[in-house]
């Protein structure tokens, strides 16, 4: 996310992700769903604590910000490296029940400030 030039320099940074769950057969249940993203260490001296939040986009609007449903939060040091695992089971459950409600996920990266 830090290398994505489309994010600009505004705070907070966010990126949306979309998934296709149509391959899951009707009547099948998902017992757990995770979003995994690899975090490389930052060498920048500022922003030592990061908050990584995952939201489900539940409704989009043309004249204001989308409605979001909170899914998970990870807090870590900017120098940390490794896989972040965010629980998105609640979103996948809703998407399996209502395929037309799959508007994606929004990942926010915010500093402690």
N, C-alpha and C positions, 0 to 999 in steps of 0.2 A: 504494500500500500504506500510506503514511503517513496518508492521510486515511480509511482504513477503520476505523470505530469498533468493529467486531467484534474487532479485534486486541487491544484493551486496551493496557496498558502493561507487560506482562511481556516479558522477554527470553528467547530470541529471538522476534521476530515472524515468523509464517509464515501462508501462505494456500495453499489447494489449488485446483487448476485441473483441469478434465476436458475431454477432446476426443473427438469422434466421428470415427473413421477408417473407418467402414463405407462411405463413399462411394468409397474407393479400391478399384478392381476387383481381384478375386482374381487372383493371379499377378503383379501389378504390384509393383515395388520402389520404395521411397522412398530416394533417394540422400542427402538431407540434410533435417533438420527443425530448425527454430529456434523458440524462444520469444522474442518481442520484447515489451518493456515500456518505456514512456517514463518517465524519471526527471526530475522537476522539482527545481530547486535548493532546498536547505534553508537557511534563514536562522538556524537555531538554532545558537548558538555551540558547543555540545557535540557529541560524536559526529562528529568530522571525517572519520573513515574508516569506510566501510561495506563489509561483505562480503555479497554477494548469491549465495546458493547455490541450485541447483536439484537436486531429488531426484525419482526415480520412486518412487511408493508401490507396493511389491511384495507386501505382505501386511498386512492390517488385523487387529487383535486387540481383543477387547472388554475385556481386563484390563490391557493395557499399550500402550505407544506402537507405532505401525505400523513395520514393517520398511521401510527406505528404501534405495535404490540411488543413489549419487552420480552426477550427470550433468555438472555444470559449476559454475564459480565465477567471479565478477567482483568485483574490489576497486576501489572508487572513492571519491572525496571526496564528502562530503555536499552540497557546493555545486555539484557537477557537474550538468549538464543534458544530456539527450539520450537516444537509444535504447540500451537494453541488449539485447544479443543473446546468448542462452544456447543451447548446442547440446543438443538433445534427441533426436538421431538414434537413439541406442541404445534409448531408450524406445519410439519409434515403430516400430522394427524388431521389438521384442518384442511390441508390441500387434498388429502386422499378422500375426504368426505365431500368436498366442493372443489373440483378441478378448476372451475372458472374463478375461484378466489385466490389462485396462486399468483400473487403480484411480486413475489421475490422477497429477498432478505436485504437488510441494510446494515452494514458493518461500520461502526463509528470508531475512530481513533482520537482520543482526547488526552491532553496533558493534565497533570494535577492542577495547573494554574487555571 
